[in-house]
Amino acid sequence: MSPELQYLWIMARGHLARARDDERGVSAVEWVIITAVLIALAVGVGVVISSEVNDKANTISIE
């Protein structure tokens, strides 16, 4: 292998090793998951409240 290709190979392996060991993105993924769960809970609570309010509103007589 030529010295130029060896150099490129070594540099590529170094970049891959640093990218694989970098854990900065892990916390971002955790925050996205936590946020998604909280949004899902909020939507679920909103659906339940809306359903209960509509059920109560339908029982009101307008006579």
mmCIF file of the N, C-alpha and C atoms, coordinates in Angstrom:
data_MODEL
# 
_entry.id   MODEL 
# 
loop_
_atom_site.group_PDB 
_atom_site.id 
_atom_site.type_symbol 
_atom_site.label_atom_id 
_atom_site.label_alt_id 
_atom_site.label_comp_id 
_atom_site.label_asym_id 
_atom_site.label_entity_id 
_atom_site.label_seq_id 
_atom_site.pdbx_PDB_ins_code 
_atom_site.Cartn_x 
_atom_site.Cartn_y 
_atom_site.Cartn_z 
_atom_site.occupancy 
_atom_site.B_iso_or_equiv 
_atom_site.pdbx_formal_charge 
_atom_site.auth_seq_id 
_atom_site.auth_comp_id 
_atom_site.auth_asym_id 
_atom_site.auth_atom_id 
_atom_site.pdbx_PDB_model_num 
ATOM 1   N N  . MET A 1 1  ? 0.849   -1.165 0.000  1.00 0.00 ? 1  MET A N  1 
ATOM 2   C CA . MET A 1 1  ? 0.000   0.000  0.000  1.00 0.00 ? 1  MET A CA 1 
ATOM 3   C C  . MET A 1 1  ? 0.899   1.234  0.000  1.00 0.00 ? 1  MET A C  1 
ATOM 4   N N  . SER A 1 2  ? 0.486   2.216  -0.781 1.00 0.00 ? 2  SER A N  1 
ATOM 5   C CA . SER A 1 2  ? 1.299   3.427  -0.881 1.00 0.00 ? 2  SER A CA 1 
ATOM 6   C C  . SER A 1 2  ? 1.199   4.234  0.412  1.00 0.00 ? 2  SER A C  1 
ATOM 7   N N  . PRO A 1 3  ? 2.192   5.063  0.666  1.00 0.00 ? 3  PRO A N  1 
ATOM 8   C CA . PRO A 1 3  ? 2.173   5.866  1.899  1.00 0.00 ? 3  PRO A CA 1 
ATOM 9   C C  . PRO A 1 3  ? 0.952   6.793  1.981  1.00 0.00 ? 3  PRO A C  1 
ATOM 10  N N  . GLU A 1 4  ? 0.507   7.286  0.828  1.00 0.00 ? 4  GLU A N  1 
ATOM 11  C CA . GLU A 1 4  ? -0.660  8.168  0.830  1.00 0.00 ? 4  GLU A CA 1 
ATOM 12  C C  . GLU A 1 4  ? -1.913  7.419  1.278  1.00 0.00 ? 4  GLU A C  1 
ATOM 13  N N  . LEU A 1 5  ? -2.094  6.203  0.767  1.00 0.00 ? 5  LEU A N  1 
ATOM 14  C CA . LEU A 1 5  ? -3.247  5.394  1.151  1.00 0.00 ? 5  LEU A CA 1 
ATOM 15  C C  . LEU A 1 5  ? -3.162  4.969  2.612  1.00 0.00 ? 5  LEU A C  1 
ATOM 16  N N  . GLN A 1 6  ? -1.956  4.666  3.071  1.00 0.00 ? 6  GLN A N  1 
ATOM 17  C CA . GLN A 1 6  ? -1.790  4.319  4.480  1.00 0.00 ? 6  GLN A CA 1 
ATOM 18  C C  . GLN A 1 6  ? -2.178  5.499  5.370  1.00 0.00 ? 6  GLN A C  1 
ATOM 19  N N  . TYR A 1 7  ? -1.741  6.676  4.969  1.00 0.00 ? 7  TYR A N  1 
ATOM 20  C CA . TYR A 1 7  ? -2.073  7.878  5.736  1.00 0.00 ? 7  TYR A CA 1 
ATOM 21  C C  . TYR A 1 7  ? -3.589  8.088  5.775  1.00 0.00 ? 7  TYR A C  1 
ATOM 22  N N  . LEU A 1 8  ? -4.248  7.977  4.616  1.00 0.00 ? 8  LEU A N  1 
ATOM 23  C CA . LEU A 1 8  ? -5.698  8.141  4.564  1.00 0.00 ? 8  LEU A CA 1 
ATOM 24  C C  . LEU A 1 8  ? -6.404  7.086  5.412  1.00 0.00 ? 8  LEU A C  1 
ATOM 25  N N  . TRP A 1 9  ? -5.912  5.850  5.361  1.00 0.00 ? 9  TRP A N  1 
ATOM 26  C CA . TRP A 1 9  ? -6.504  4.761  6.138  1.00 0.00 ? 9  TRP A CA 1 
ATOM 27  C C  . TRP A 1 9  ? -6.386  5.041  7.645  1.00 0.00 ? 9  TRP A C  1 
ATOM 28  N N  . ILE A 1 10 ? -5.213  5.487  8.068  1.00 0.00 ? 10 ILE A N  1 
ATOM 29  C CA . ILE A 1 10 ? -4.989  5.795  9.485  1.00 0.00 ? 10 ILE A CA 1 
ATOM 30  C C  . ILE A 1 10 ? -5.871  6.968  9.921  1.00 0.00 ? 10 ILE A C  1 
ATOM 31  N N  . MET A 1 11 ? -5.966  7.988  9.094  1.00 0.00 ? 11 MET A N  1 
ATOM 32  C CA . MET A 1 11 ? -6.806  9.141  9.425  1.00 0.00 ? 11 MET A CA 1 
ATOM 33  C C  . MET A 1 11 ? -8.281  8.738  9.512  1.00 0.00 ? 11 MET A C  1 
ATOM 34  N N  . ALA A 1 12 ? -8.748  7.931  8.582  1.00 0.00 ? 12 ALA A N  1 
ATOM 35  C CA . ALA A 1 12 ? -10.142 7.485  8.587  1.00 0.00 ? 12 ALA A CA 1 
ATOM 36  C C  . ALA A 1 12 ? -10.444 6.660  9.828  1.00 0.00 ? 12 ALA A C  1 
ATOM 37  N N  . ARG A 1 13 ? -9.530  5.782  10.203 1.00 0.00 ? 13 ARG A N  1 
ATOM 38  C CA . ARG A 1 13 ? -9.734  4.969  11.408 1.00 0.00 ? 13 ARG A CA 1 
ATOM 39  C C  . ARG A 1 13 ? -9.780  5.852  12.649 1.00 0.00 ? 13 ARG A C  1 
ATOM 40  N N  . GLY A 1 14 ? -8.935  6.874  12.683 1.00 0.00 ? 14 GLY A N  1 
ATOM 41  C CA . GLY A 1 14 ? -8.938  7.802  13.815 1.00 0.00 ? 14 GLY A CA 1 
ATOM 42  C C  . GLY A 1 14 ? -10.255 8.562  13.932 1.00 0.00 ? 14 GLY A C  1 
ATOM 43  N N  . HIS A 1 15 ? -10.760 9.040  12.788 1.00 0.00 ? 15 HIS A N  1 
ATOM 44  C CA . HIS A 1 15 ? -12.038 9.757  12.796 1.00 0.00 ? 15 HIS A CA 1 
ATOM 45  C C  . HIS A 1 15 ? -13.171 8.845  13.240 1.00 0.00 ? 15 HIS A C  1 
ATOM 46  N N  . LEU A 1 16 ? -13.185 7.628  12.747 1.00 0.00 ? 16 LEU A N  1 
ATOM 47  C CA . LEU A 1 16 ? -14.230 6.679  13.133 1.00 0.00 ? 16 LEU A CA 1 
ATOM 48  C C  . LEU A 1 16 ? -14.164 6.348  14.619 1.00 0.00 ? 16 LEU A C  1 
ATOM 49  N N  . ALA A 1 17 ? -12.964 6.182  15.143 1.00 0.00 ? 17 ALA A N  1 
ATOM 50  C CA . ALA A 1 17 ? -12.810 5.866  16.568 1.00 0.00 ? 17 ALA A CA 1 
ATOM 51  C C  . ALA A 1 17 ? -13.303 7.027  17.433 1.00 0.00 ? 17 ALA A C  1 
ATOM 52  N N  . ARG A 1 18 ? -12.984 8.263  17.039 1.00 0.00 ? 18 ARG A N  1 
ATOM 53  C CA . ARG A 1 18 ? -13.446 9.422  17.806 1.00 0.00 ? 18 ARG A CA 1 
ATOM 54  C C  . ARG A 1 18 ? -14.963 9.560  17.728 1.00 0.00 ? 18 ARG A C  1 
ATOM 55  N N  . ALA A 1 19 ? -15.531 9.321  16.558 1.00 0.00 ? 19 ALA A N  1 
ATOM 56  C CA . ALA A 1 19 ? -16.987 9.416  16.406 1.00 0.00 ? 19 ALA A CA 1 
ATOM 57  C C  . ALA A 1 19 ? -17.689 8.335  17.218 1.00 0.00 ? 19 ALA A C  1 
ATOM 58  N N  . ARG A 1 20 ? -17.119 7.158  17.254 1.00 0.00 ? 20 ARG A N  1 
ATOM 59  C CA . ARG A 1 20 ? -17.720 6.047  17.995 1.00 0.00 ? 20 ARG A CA 1 
ATOM 60  C C  . ARG A 1 20 ? -17.650 6.296  19.498 1.00 0.00 ? 20 ARG A C  1 
ATOM 61  N N  . ASP A 1 21 ? -16.599 6.923  19.979 1.00 0.00 ? 21 ASP A N  1 
ATOM 62  C CA . ASP A 1 21 ? -16.416 7.151  21.407 1.00 0.00 ? 21 ASP A CA 1 
ATOM 63  C C  . ASP A 1 21 ? -17.080 8.435  21.903 1.00 0.00 ? 21 ASP A C  1 
ATOM 64  N N  . ASP A 1 22 ? -17.552 9.266  20.985 1.00 0.00 ? 22 ASP A N  1 
ATOM 65  C CA . ASP A 1 22 ? -18.171 10.537 21.367 1.00 0.00 ? 22 ASP A CA 1 
ATOM 66  C C  . ASP A 1 22 ? -19.561 10.277 21.931 1.00 0.00 ? 22 ASP A C  1 
ATOM 67  N N  . GLU A 1 23 ? -19.794 10.718 23.172 1.00 0.00 ? 23 GLU A N  1 
ATOM 68  C CA . GLU A 1 23 ? -21.074 10.479 23.829 1.00 0.00 ? 23 GLU A CA 1 
ATOM 69  C C  . GLU A 1 23 ? -21.888 11.757 24.002 1.00 0.00 ? 23 GLU A C  1 
ATOM 70  N N  . ARG A 1 24 ? -21.513 12.826 23.342 1.00 0.00 ? 24 ARG A N  1 
ATOM 71  C CA . ARG A 1 24 ? -22.251 14.076 23.501 1.00 0.00 ? 24 ARG A CA 1 
ATOM 72  C C  . ARG A 1 24 ? -23.672 13.964 22.977 1.00 0.00 ? 24 ARG A C  1 
ATOM 73  N N  . GLY A 1 25 ? -23.893 13.206 21.921 1.00 0.00 ? 25 GLY A N  1 
ATOM 74  C CA . GLY A 1 25 ? -25.224 13.070 21.349 1.00 0.00 ? 25 GLY A CA 1 
ATOM 75  C C  . GLY A 1 25 ? -26.153 12.215 22.177 1.00 0.00 ? 25 GLY A C  1 
ATOM 76  N N  . VAL A 1 26 ? -25.605 11.434 23.093 1.00 0.00 ? 26 VAL A N  1 
ATOM 77  C CA . VAL A 1 26 ? -26.435 10.545 23.901 1.00 0.00 ? 26 VAL A CA 1 
ATOM 78  C C  . VAL A 1 26 ? -27.391 11.347 24.762 1.00 0.00 ? 26 VAL A C  1 
ATOM 79  N N  . SER A 1 27 ? -26.922 12.398 25.391 1.00 0.00 ? 27 SER A N  1 
ATOM 80  C CA . SER A 1 27 ? -27.808 13.184 26.247 1.00 0.00 ? 27 SER A CA 1 
ATOM 81  C C  . SER A 1 27 ? -28.898 13.866 25.430 1.00 0.00 ? 27 SER A C  1 
ATOM 82  N N  . ALA A 1 28 ? -28.599 14.262 24.210 1.00 0.00 ? 28 ALA A N  1 
ATOM 83  C CA . ALA A 1 28 ? -29.615 14.866 23.351 1.00 0.00 ? 28 ALA A CA 1 
ATOM 84  C C  . ALA A 1 28 ? -30.706 13.854 23.033 1.00 0.00 ? 28 ALA A C  1 
ATOM 85  N N  . VAL A 1 29 ? -30.325 12.629 22.761 1.00 0.00 ? 29 VAL A N  1 
ATOM 86  C CA . VAL A 1 29 ? -31.309 11.581 22.479 1.00 0.00 ? 29 VAL A CA 1 
ATOM 87  C C  . VAL A 1 29 ? -32.167 11.326 23.712 1.00 0.00 ? 29 VAL A C  1 
ATOM 88  N N  . GLU A 1 30 ? -31.552 11.312 24.873 1.00 0.00 ? 30 GLU A N  1 
ATOM 89  C CA . GLU A 1 30 ? -32.320 11.115 26.108 1.00 0.00 ? 30 GLU A CA 1 
ATOM 90  C C  . GLU A 1 30 ? -33.336 12.232 26.300 1.00 0.00 ? 30 GLU A C  1 
ATOM 91  N N  . TRP A 1 31 ? -32.945 13.471 26.046 1.00 0.00 ? 31 TRP A N  1 
ATOM 92  C CA . TRP A 1 31 ? -33.877 14.585 26.190 1.00 0.00 ? 31 TRP A CA 1 
ATOM 93  C C  . TRP A 1 31 ? -35.020 14.485 25.191 1.00 0.00 ? 31 TRP A C  1 
ATOM 94  N N  . VAL A 1 32 ? -34.731 14.040 23.981 1.00 0.00 ? 32 VAL A N  1 
ATOM 95  C CA . VAL A 1 32 ? -35.789 13.876 22.973 1.00 0.00 ? 32 VAL A CA 1 
ATOM 96  C C  . VAL A 1 32 ? -36.785 12.820 23.434 1.00 0.00 ? 32 VAL A C  1 
ATOM 97  N N  . ILE A 1 33 ? -36.292 11.713 23.974 1.00 0.00 ? 33 ILE A N  1 
ATOM 98  C CA . ILE A 1 33 ? -37.180 10.645 24.447 1.00 0.00 ? 33 ILE A CA 1 
ATOM 99  C C  . ILE A 1 33 ? -38.027 11.132 25.619 1.00 0.00 ? 33 ILE A C  1 
ATOM 100 N N  . ILE A 1 34 ? -37.408 11.806 26.576 1.00 0.00 ? 34 ILE A N  1 
ATOM 101 C CA . ILE A 1 34 ? -38.151 12.327 27.729 1.00 0.00 ? 34 ILE A CA 1 
ATOM 102 C C  . ILE A 1 34 ? -39.222 13.314 27.274 1.00 0.00 ? 34 ILE A C  1 
ATOM 103 N N  . THR A 1 35 ? -38.866 14.202 26.357 1.00 0.00 ? 35 THR A N  1 
ATOM 104 C CA . THR A 1 35 ? -39.822 15.180 25.848 1.00 0.00 ? 35 THR A CA 1 
ATOM 105 C C  . THR A 1 35 ? -40.974 14.499 25.124 1.00 0.00 ? 35 THR A C  1 
ATOM 106 N N  . ALA A 1 36 ? -40.674 13.484 24.317 1.00 0.00 ? 36 ALA A N  1 
ATOM 107 C CA . ALA A 1 36 ? -41.723 12.763 23.595 1.00 0.00 ? 36 ALA A CA 1 
ATOM 108 C C  . ALA A 1 36 ? -42.682 12.074 24.559 1.00 0.00 ? 36 ALA A C  1 
ATOM 109 N N  . VAL A 1 37 ? -42.157 11.486 25.617 1.00 0.00 ? 37 VAL A N  1 
ATOM 110 C CA . VAL A 1 37 ? -43.013 10.827 26.611 1.00 0.00 ? 37 VAL A CA 1 
ATOM 111 C C  . VAL A 1 37 ? -43.906 11.854 27.304 1.00 0.00 ? 37 VAL A C  1 
ATOM 112 N N  . LEU A 1 38 ? -43.344 12.990 27.680 1.00 0.00 ? 38 LEU A N  1 
ATOM 113 C CA . LEU A 1 38 ? -44.145 14.028 28.336 1.00 0.00 ? 38 LEU A CA 1 
ATOM 114 C C  . LEU A 1 38 ? -45.225 14.584 27.411 1.00 0.00 ? 38 LEU A C  1 
ATOM 115 N N  . ILE A 1 39 ? -44.904 14.754 26.148 1.00 0.00 ? 39 ILE A N  1 
ATOM 116 C CA . ILE A 1 39 ? -45.903 15.226 25.182 1.00 0.00 ? 39 ILE A CA 1 
ATOM 117 C C  . ILE A 1 39 ? -47.012 14.194 25.025 1.00 0.00 ? 39 ILE A C  1 
ATOM 118 N N  . ALA A 1 40 ? -46.641 12.915 24.943 1.00 0.00 ? 40 ALA A N  1 
ATOM 119 C CA . ALA A 1 40 ? -47.649 11.856 24.821 1.00 0.00 ? 40 ALA A CA 1 
ATOM 120 C C  . ALA A 1 40 ? -48.564 11.839 26.043 1.00 0.00 ? 40 ALA A C  1 
ATOM 121 N N  . LEU A 1 41 ? -47.997 12.011 27.229 1.00 0.00 ? 41 LEU A N  1 
ATOM 122 C CA . LEU A 1 41 ? -48.817 12.066 28.445 1.00 0.00 ? 41 LEU A CA 1 
ATOM 123 C C  . LEU A 1 41 ? -49.761 13.270 28.423 1.00 0.00 ? 41 LEU A C  1 
ATOM 124 N N  . ALA A 1 42 ? -49.261 14.412 28.008 1.00 0.00 ? 42 ALA A N  1 
ATOM 125 C CA . ALA A 1 42 ? -50.087 15.619 27.952 1.00 0.00 ? 42 ALA A CA 1 
ATOM 126 C C  . ALA A 1 42 ? -51.230 15.448 26.954 1.00 0.00 ? 42 ALA A C  1 
ATOM 127 N N  . VAL A 1 43 ? -50.950 14.858 25.812 1.00 0.00 ? 43 VAL A N  1 
ATOM 128 C CA . VAL A 1 43 ? -51.998 14.614 24.816 1.00 0.00 ? 43 VAL A CA 1 
ATOM 129 C C  . VAL A 1 43 ? -53.028 13.636 25.370 1.00 0.00 ? 43 VAL A C  1 
ATOM 130 N N  . GLY A 1 44 ? -52.561 12.586 26.038 1.00 0.00 ? 44 GLY A N  1 
ATOM 131 C CA . GLY A 1 44 ? -53.483 11.619 26.636 1.00 0.00 ? 44 GLY A CA 1 
ATOM 132 C C  . GLY A 1 44 ? -54.394 12.258 27.664 1.00 0.00 ? 44 GLY A C  1 
ATOM 133 N N  . VAL A 1 45 ? -53.839 13.088 28.533 1.00 0.00 ? 45 VAL A N  1 
ATOM 134 C CA . VAL A 1 45 ? -54.645 13.787 29.539 1.00 0.00 ? 45 VAL A CA 1 
ATOM 135 C C  . VAL A 1 45 ? -55.632 14.728 28.854 1.00 0.00 ? 45 VAL A C  1 
ATOM 136 N N  . GLY A 1 46 ? -55.188 15.412 27.814 1.00 0.00 ? 46 GLY A N  1 
ATOM 137 C CA . GLY A 1 46 ? -56.077 16.310 27.077 1.00 0.00 ? 46 GLY A CA 1 
ATOM 138 C C  . GLY A 1 46 ? -57.238 15.576 26.435 1.00 0.00 ? 46 GLY A C  1 
ATOM 139 N N  . VAL A 1 47 ? -56.980 14.400 25.885 1.00 0.00 ? 47 VAL A N  1 
ATOM 140 C CA . VAL A 1 47 ? -58.040 13.600 25.265 1.00 0.00 ? 47 VAL A CA 1 
ATOM 141 C C  . VAL A 1 47 ? -59.053 13.159 26.317 1.00 0.00 ? 47 VAL A C  1 
ATOM 142 N N  . VAL A 1 48 ? -58.573 12.709 27.463 1.00 0.00 ? 48 VAL A N  1 
ATOM 143 C CA . VAL A 1 48 ? -59.479 12.270 28.534 1.00 0.00 ? 48 VAL A CA 1 
ATOM 144 C C  . VAL A 1 48 ? -60.334 13.438 29.023 1.00 0.00 ? 48 VAL A C  1 
ATOM 145 N N  . ILE A 1 49 ? -59.726 14.575 29.266 1.00 0.00 ? 49 ILE A N  1 
ATOM 146 C CA . ILE A 1 49 ? -60.478 15.744 29.737 1.00 0.00 ? 49 ILE A CA 1 
ATOM 147 C C  . ILE A 1 49 ? -61.498 16.178 28.692 1.00 0.00 ? 49 ILE A C  1 
ATOM 148 N N  . SER A 1 50 ? -61.092 16.241 27.441 1.00 0.00 ? 50 SER A N  1 
ATOM 149 C CA . SER A 1 50 ? -61.998 16.631 26.366 1.00 0.00 ? 50 SER A CA 1 
ATOM 150 C C  . SER A 1 50 ? -63.180 15.671 26.270 1.00 0.00 ? 50 SER A C  1 
ATOM 151 N N  . SER A 1 51 ? -62.912 14.399 26.379 1.00 0.00 ? 51 SER A N  1 
ATOM 152 C CA . SER A 1 51 ? -63.972 13.395 26.318 1.00 0.00 ? 51 SER A CA 1 
ATOM 153 C C  . SER A 1 51 ? -64.956 13.562 27.472 1.00 0.00 ? 51 SER A C  1 
ATOM 154 N N  . GLU A 1 52 ? -64.447 13.773 28.671 1.00 0.00 ? 52 GLU A N  1 
ATOM 155 C CA . GLU A 1 52 ? -65.310 13.964 29.841 1.00 0.00 ? 52 GLU A CA 1 
ATOM 156 C C  . GLU A 1 52 ? -66.150 15.233 29.710 1.00 0.00 ? 52 GLU A C  1 
ATOM 157 N N  . VAL A 1 53 ? -65.551 16.308 29.246 1.00 0.00 ? 53 VAL A N  1 
ATOM 158 C CA . VAL A 1 53 ? -66.284 17.563 29.080 1.00 0.00 ? 53 VAL A CA 1 
ATOM 159 C C  . VAL A 1 53 ? -67.375 17.401 28.032 1.00 0.00 ? 53 VAL A C  1 
ATOM 160 N N  . ASN A 1 54 ? -67.072 16.745 26.922 1.00 0.00 ? 54 ASN A N  1 
ATOM 161 C CA . ASN A 1 54 ? -68.078 16.529 25.881 1.00 0.00 ? 54 ASN A CA 1 
ATOM 162 C C  . ASN A 1 54 ? -69.209 15.643 26.384 1.00 0.00 ? 54 ASN A C  1 
ATOM 163 N N  . ASP A 1 55 ? -68.888 14.611 27.142 1.00 0.00 ? 55 ASP A N  1 
ATOM 164 C CA . ASP A 1 55 ? -69.930 13.747 27.701 1.00 0.00 ? 55 ASP A CA 1 
ATOM 165 C C  . ASP A 1 55 ? -70.849 14.542 28.630 1.00 0.00 ? 55 ASP A C  1 
ATOM 166 N N  . LYS A 1 56 ? -70.276 15.360 29.493 1.00 0.00 ? 56 LYS A N  1 
ATOM 167 C CA . LYS A 1 56 ? -71.080 16.182 30.400 1.00 0.00 ? 56 LYS A CA 1 
ATOM 168 C C  . LYS A 1 56 ? -71.902 17.213 29.622 1.00 0.00 ? 56 LYS A C  1 
ATOM 169 N N  . ALA A 1 57 ? -71.322 17.795 28.584 1.00 0.00 ? 57 ALA A N  1 
ATOM 170 C CA . ALA A 1 57 ? -72.033 18.792 27.785 1.00 0.00 ? 57 ALA A CA 1 
ATOM 171 C C  . ALA A 1 57 ? -73.216 18.159 27.060 1.00 0.00 ? 57 ALA A C  1 
ATOM 172 N N  . ASN A 1 58 ? -73.095 16.924 26.645 1.00 0.00 ? 58 ASN A N  1 
ATOM 173 C CA . ASN A 1 58 ? -74.182 16.246 25.939 1.00 0.00 ? 58 ASN A CA 1 
ATOM 174 C C  . ASN A 1 58 ? -75.338 15.889 26.868 1.00 0.00 ? 58 ASN A C  1 
ATOM 175 N N  . THR A 1 59 ? -75.099 15.857 28.173 1.00 0.00 ? 59 THR A N  1 
ATOM 176 C CA . THR A 1 59 ? -76.177 15.529 29.113 1.00 0.00 ? 59 THR A CA 1 
ATOM 177 C C  . THR A 1 59 ? -76.974 16.759 29.540 1.00 0.00 ? 59 THR A C  1 
ATOM 178 N N  . ILE A 1 60 ? -76.552 17.932 29.147 1.00 0.00 ? 60 ILE A N  1 
ATOM 179 C CA . ILE A 1 60 ? -77.268 19.163 29.507 1.00 0.00 ? 60 ILE A CA 1 
ATOM 180 C C  . ILE A 1 60 ? -78.501 19.282 28.622 1.00 0.00 ? 60 ILE A C  1 
ATOM 181 N N  . SER A 1 61 ? -79.653 19.441 29.260 1.00 0.00 ? 61 SER A N  1 
ATOM 182 C CA . SER A 1 61 ? -80.877 19.617 28.467 1.00 0.00 ? 61 SER A CA 1 
ATOM 183 C C  . SER A 1 61 ? -81.065 21.099 28.165 1.00 0.00 ? 61 SER A C  1 
ATOM 184 N N  . ILE A 1 62 ? -81.533 21.379 26.976 1.00 0.00 ? 62 ILE A N  1 
ATOM 185 C CA . ILE A 1 62 ? -81.668 22.766 26.533 1.00 0.00 ? 62 ILE A CA 1 
ATOM 186 C C  . ILE A 1 62 ? -83.142 23.190 26.549 1.00 0.00 ? 62 ILE A C  1 
ATOM 187 N N  . GLU A 1 63 ? -84.006 22.441 27.126 1.00 0.00 ? 63 GLU A N  1 
ATOM 188 C CA . GLU A 1 63 ? -85.437 22.751 27.128 1.00 0.00 ? 63 GLU A CA 1 
ATOM 189 C C  . GLU A 1 63 ? -85.812 23.819 28.077 1.00 0.00 ? 63 GLU A C  1 
# 
